[in-house]
Structures are given as C-alpha cells and as structure tokens.
Amino acid sequence: MNEQDARTAVLAALNEVAPDVDTDGLDGSARLRQDLELDSLDFLRLLETLAQSTGVETVEDDYPGLTTVQSLIDHVVARG
C-alpha cells in the first residue's frame, strides 16, 4: 500500500472512531492521544477499523511506536 492510500485509510478510520476530529488538513505530527484525545479504547477501535479496511493487523508490541498520525500511516504502509 502506498502512502496516499494509507493516509486515506487512516483518516477514514479516524472519522469513524472519532467523528469530532477534524481530519481536513490534519497534520501528520498530530499525536493520537494528546492532540486528538483518543483514549485507549478509541485507539484499539482505530486499529481494528484499520485492520478491517486495509488487512493490516497490529500486534501489541507495535503500540508504543504508534503515537502520531504519521507513525500510523507509516505502519500501514510498511505492513500493507
């Protein structure tokens, strides 16, 4: 999966899990928990939604590295 497809998938998943987040023009450096205010449950739902739409499964060992929108996009690209 290329970066643009991954970005589209991540933003679509964010819209589904956190509809209050304005994803138009969302910067890749936005932090998932601090800036977008995703709690642990939201984070897990985000990963599940991404897995359903992209087929990219995320193991728990990868969670600490998934802190920003861009790190999540990069993760999808690398695994997709």
Secondary structure, DSSP 8 states (H G I E B T S, - for coil): --HHHHHHHHHHHHHHH-TTS--TT--TT-BTTTTS---HHHHHHHHHHHHHHH-----GGGGGG--BHHHHHHHHHHH-
